[in-house]
Amino acid sequence: MTDFALEAADPYCLDPGEAGKLLDGHPWRRFAVLGDSIAEGVSEPVPGYSPLPFADRVAAELAAVQPDLQYLNLGRRGLRAHEVRAGQLDAALAWAPDLALVACGANDALRPGYETRADDVDADKAAIISALQGRGVLVVTVSIFVRPAYPSLPAWLRPSGTERMAALGARTAAIAADLGTVHVDLARHPIASAMDSTSTDGLHGNARAQTVAATETIRALGALLSPPSTTLHSREP
């Protein structure tokens, strides 16, 4: 995964060998992913970057340290938060992970009327997280990149798209703080405003965005495993 020239030179991506050092000795053996297209890994290739989607890349780096790691990705595109709760939570709990990543809510936020349903969306996300934590699972949550524009939305929805996605990010961060998840906040990441990290569908992150999201997740897990002063961030933009 280090034979990609642009990724290797990207200041927002992992340095060669960084993931192994950050995750060295990690305790996780069963990694589950729940959610929508972000979890599933809908993306688009970019020459010079690994083609692995976000969650798959995290799983690969975890497995590079612990080869007996088991990985279950339940993510499916198009799902809303209540559908993730209804359709994936029981399967995840039955599989008995010790680490889980939950990424959902974007399909709710991109629909008209999100503002009136946001509390319900939050309740579904909190229920998923709490159920996993109740089984002793370490949960990772994500506030996804907030783009300055969403060109694939109908014209009448575009002006409020960024505002609704920003609200989703803030609400997800608040849930994470309240429930004590490992939270990865990408909403205001420097590449969020770079539309060249967006797939041609105007919604999903391309391979660069996927790699950056994986980088931030691995660094967050590394910070949990070791004091922040020992985590590696050797390159600066």
C-alpha positions as CSV (number, residue, x, y, z in Angstrom):
1,M,0.0,0.0,0.0
2,T,3.0,2.3,-0.1
3,D,3.7,2.0,-3.9
4,F,1.5,5.0,-4.8
5,A,3.6,8.1,-5.5
6,L,1.0,10.8,-5.0
7,E,-0.2,9.2,-1.7
8,A,3.3,8.9,-0.5
9,A,3.9,12.6,-1.1
10,D,0.5,13.8,0.2
11,P,1.0,15.6,3.5
12,Y,-2.5,14.5,4.7
13,C,-1.8,10.8,4.2
14,L,0.1,8.2,6.2
15,D,3.9,8.2,6.1
16,P,5.5,4.9,5.0
17,G,5.4,2.6,8.1
18,E,3.3,5.0,10.1
19,A,0.3,2.8,10.4
20,G,2.3,-0.2,11.7
21,K,3.9,1.9,14.4
22,L,0.6,3.5,15.5
23,L,-1.3,0.2,15.6
24,D,1.5,-1.9,16.9
25,G,0.2,-4.4,19.5
26,H,-3.5,-3.3,19.0
27,P,-6.0,-5.6,20.8
28,W,-8.7,-5.8,18.2
29,R,-9.6,-9.1,16.4
30,R,-13.1,-8.5,15.0
31,F,-13.8,-5.3,13.2
32,A,-17.3,-4.5,12.0
33,V,-18.5,-1.6,9.9
34,L,-22.1,-0.4,9.8
35,G,-23.6,2.4,7.7
36,D,-24.4,3.7,4.3
37,S,-22.3,4.3,1.2
38,I,-19.5,5.9,3.3
39,A,-19.2,2.6,5.2
40,E,-19.6,0.5,2.0
41,G,-16.8,2.4,0.3
42,V,-18.4,4.0,-2.7
43,S,-15.5,5.8,-4.4
44,E,-13.6,6.5,-7.6
45,P,-10.0,5.7,-8.4
46,V,-7.3,8.4,-8.5
47,P,-3.9,7.5,-10.1
48,G,-1.2,7.5,-7.5
49,Y,-3.5,6.5,-4.6
50,S,-4.4,3.2,-3.1
51,P,-7.8,2.0,-4.5
52,L,-8.9,0.7,-1.1
53,P,-12.0,2.5,0.3
54,F,-11.9,4.1,3.7
55,A,-13.1,1.2,5.9
56,D,-11.3,-1.4,3.9
57,R,-8.0,0.5,4.2
58,V,-8.4,0.7,8.0
59,A,-9.2,-3.1,8.1
60,A,-6.1,-3.8,6.0
61,E,-3.8,-1.8,8.2
62,L,-5.3,-3.5,11.3
63,A,-4.7,-6.9,9.7
64,A,-1.2,-6.0,8.8
65,V,-0.4,-5.8,12.5
66,Q,-2.8,-8.6,13.6
67,P,-3.1,-11.1,10.7
68,D,-5.9,-13.0,12.5
69,L,-8.2,-9.9,12.3
70,Q,-11.7,-10.7,11.1
71,Y,-13.6,-8.0,9.1
72,L,-17.3,-7.6,8.4
73,N,-18.6,-4.7,6.4
74,L,-22.4,-4.4,6.5
75,G,-22.4,-0.9,4.8
76,R,-24.9,-0.4,2.0
77,R,-25.4,2.7,-0.1
78,G,-28.6,4.7,0.1
79,L,-29.6,3.7,3.6
80,R,-30.9,6.2,6.2
81,A,-30.0,6.0,9.8
82,H,-33.1,4.1,10.9
83,E,-32.5,1.6,8.1
84,V,-29.0,1.0,9.3
85,R,-30.3,0.5,12.8
86,A,-33.1,-1.9,11.7
87,G,-31.1,-3.8,9.1
88,Q,-27.5,-4.0,10.4
89,L,-27.3,-3.7,14.1
90,D,-28.6,-7.2,15.0
91,A,-26.2,-8.8,12.5
92,A,-23.3,-6.8,13.9
93,L,-24.1,-7.7,17.5
94,A,-24.5,-11.4,16.6
95,W,-21.1,-11.3,14.9
96,A,-19.6,-10.0,18.3
97,P,-17.0,-7.5,17.1
98,D,-14.6,-5.8,19.5
99,L,-14.2,-2.8,17.3
100,A,-16.9,-1.1,15.1
101,L,-17.1,1.9,12.8
102,V,-20.5,3.6,12.4
103,A,-21.1,5.9,9.5
104,C,-24.6,7.0,8.6
105,G,-26.9,10.0,8.5
106,A,-25.8,11.6,5.3
107,N,-28.8,10.2,3.3
108,D,-31.0,11.8,6.0
109,A,-29.2,15.1,5.9
110,L,-29.4,15.4,2.1
111,R,-33.1,15.1,2.1
112,P,-35.5,18.0,2.4
113,G,-36.9,18.4,5.9
114,Y,-33.8,17.1,7.7
115,E,-34.0,19.9,10.2
116,T,-37.3,18.6,11.5
117,R,-36.1,15.0,11.7
118,A,-32.6,15.6,13.0
119,D,-33.4,14.6,16.5
120,D,-34.8,11.2,15.3
121,V,-31.6,10.6,13.2
122,D,-29.5,11.4,16.3
123,A,-31.6,8.9,18.3
124,D,-31.1,6.2,15.8
125,K,-27.3,6.8,15.7
126,A,-27.1,6.9,19.4
127,A,-29.0,3.7,19.7
128,I,-26.6,1.9,17.4
129,I,-23.6,3.2,19.2
130,S,-25.0,2.4,22.7
131,A,-26.0,-1.1,21.7
132,L,-22.5,-1.9,20.5
133,Q,-20.9,-0.3,23.5
134,G,-23.2,-2.3,25.7
135,R,-21.5,-5.4,24.4
136,G,-18.0,-4.0,25.1
137,V,-17.3,-2.8,21.6
138,L,-15.0,0.2,21.0
139,V,-17.0,2.4,18.5
140,V,-15.5,4.8,16.0
141,T,-17.7,7.5,14.6
142,V,-17.1,9.9,11.7
143,S,-18.2,13.4,10.8
144,I,-17.7,13.2,7.0
145,F,-16.2,15.8,4.7
146,V,-18.5,18.8,4.2
147,R,-18.2,20.1,0.7
148,P,-18.6,23.7,-0.4
149,A,-21.1,22.5,-3.0
150,Y,-23.0,19.3,-4.0
151,P,-23.4,19.7,-7.7
152,S,-25.3,16.4,-8.1
153,L,-28.2,17.6,-5.9
154,P,-31.2,19.2,-7.6
155,A,-30.6,22.9,-8.2
156,W,-33.2,23.9,-5.6
157,L,-31.5,21.7,-2.9
158,R,-27.9,22.8,-3.6
159,P,-27.9,26.1,-1.5
160,S,-28.8,24.3,1.7
161,G,-26.8,21.1,1.1
162,T,-23.6,22.3,2.7
163,E,-25.5,23.7,5.7
164,R,-27.3,20.5,6.3
165,M,-24.2,18.4,6.0
166,A,-22.4,20.7,8.4
167,A,-25.2,20.3,10.9
168,L,-25.0,16.6,10.5
169,G,-21.2,16.7,11.3
170,A,-21.7,18.9,14.3
171,R,-24.5,16.6,15.6
172,T,-22.4,13.5,15.1
173,A,-19.5,15.1,17.0
174,A,-21.9,15.9,19.9
175,I,-23.2,12.3,20.0
176,A,-19.6,11.1,20.0
177,A,-18.6,13.4,22.9
178,D,-21.7,12.4,24.9
179,L,-21.2,8.6,24.3
180,G,-17.4,8.5,24.4
181,T,-16.6,7.1,20.9
182,V,-13.4,7.5,19.1
183,H,-14.4,10.3,16.8
184,V,-12.9,11.2,13.5
185,D,-14.0,14.8,12.5
186,L,-13.4,15.3,8.8
187,A,-16.0,18.0,8.4
188,R,-13.5,20.9,8.3
189,H,-10.5,18.9,7.1
190,P,-8.3,20.9,4.7
191,I,-9.2,18.7,1.8
192,A,-13.0,19.0,2.4
193,S,-13.0,22.3,0.4
194,A,-11.0,20.7,-2.5
195,M,-13.6,19.4,-4.9
196,D,-10.8,17.5,-6.6
197,S,-11.1,15.0,-3.7
198,T,-14.7,14.4,-4.7
199,S,-15.8,11.7,-7.1
200,T,-17.5,12.7,-10.3
201,D,-20.9,12.0,-8.7
202,G,-20.4,15.1,-6.7
203,L,-21.1,13.4,-3.4
204,H,-18.7,10.7,-2.5
205,G,-15.0,11.0,-1.8
206,N,-12.6,9.7,-4.4
207,A,-9.5,7.6,-3.6
208,R,-7.6,10.6,-2.2
209,A,-10.5,11.4,0.2
210,Q,-10.8,7.7,1.2
211,T,-7.1,7.5,1.9
212,V,-7.2,10.7,4.0
213,A,-10.2,9.4,6.0
214,A,-8.4,6.1,6.7
215,T,-5.3,8.1,7.7
216,E,-7.3,10.1,10.3
217,T,-9.0,7.0,11.6
218,I,-5.8,5.1,12.0
219,R,-4.2,8.1,13.8
220,A,-7.2,8.4,16.1
221,L,-6.8,4.7,17.0
222,G,-3.1,5.2,17.4
223,A,-3.7,8.1,19.8
224,L,-5.9,5.9,21.9
225,L,-3.2,3.2,22.1
226,S,-0.4,5.6,22.9
227,P,-0.1,9.0,24.5
228,P,-0.6,11.8,21.9
229,S,3.0,12.9,22.2
230,T,4.2,9.6,20.7
231,T,1.9,9.5,17.7
232,L,3.5,10.2,14.3
233,H,2.7,13.2,12.2
234,S,6.1,13.8,10.6
235,R,4.9,15.6,7.5
236,E,3.4,19.0,7.4
237,P,1.5,20.4,4.4
